[in-house]
Amino acid sequence: MTGENEMVDEPSPTTIAALGLVSTNTLAGLMIKLAGLRSRSITVARPLNPANARFAGPAFTIRNAPIREDLAGRASIANPGNPFHGTYDRVPAGAVVVIDMLGRTDCGGMGDVIAAALLARGVAGVVTDGAMRDASVIGASALPVFCAGAAPAPVGRGLITVGVQEPIGCGGVLVEPCDIVVADPDGVVVVPRHLASRLVEEAVPLELAEAEVKQRVEAGAPLSSVYPPSPERVEEIRRELAEKGPARPGKGEPDGIR
């Protein structure tokens, strides 16, 4: 595993796109198997629209703290004294905005206007352990959002932004800026950058092997005779993928090896 002080290459766009085709179930299991990482799933965050819940991208982090009443004016994003002022105009296209709301569901992290602005910037998705305002409108939009509920009150009712692009906790998960956040209808996982390429290499052949196993089980094969797939078959699929070039479908691409 990469050490804390070693330089880590940023995952390529191809690697990030490939992660987006892998199920979060597979990624969560592999992170336990390969690196002993059992705390990578933000389980409190659920999709506003399960039909629009798949994305992958580097984390753009926002950290909140409990509001102090005499600082309520500073809590407004229109206030230049708020570290959050102008932040949404700097979020890169393809990023995933991850907001630490301390699990608060009595106020909303953003409303439909901010969501529309993020969508226009090309943001891949939004994840928070708190609530959203205008949840029904955002849920009907093209921006995938995972959150813990809906709340009419603005975020300043209970929280104030105190940091941008720094390590945060979201739903009990440590998220560092530029960690790769992957989501699908089953949930959200946070992939450390140094594991991204290895997870793609391991996950894609594994998922294709499991798809074969499922077909055999559906055809009547005894589960104990075919599951889990043999390491030999997984390795054979890995070689076939390498021979066939860069097309690497996972469970998000059910056609199998191309």
Secondary structure, 3 states (H helix, E strand, C coil): CCCCCCCCCCCCHHHHHHHCCCCHHHHHHHHHHHHCCCCCECCCCEECCCCCCCEEEEEEEEEEEECCHHHHHHHCCCCCCCCCCCHHHCCCCCCEEEEECCCCCCCECCCHHHHHHHHHHCCCEEEECCEECCHHHHHCCCCCEEECCECCCEHHHCEEEEEECCCEEECCEEECCCCEEEEECCEEEEECHHHHHHHHHHHHHHHHHHHHHHHHHHCCCCHHHHCCCCHHHHHHHHHHHHHHCCCCCCCCCCCCCC
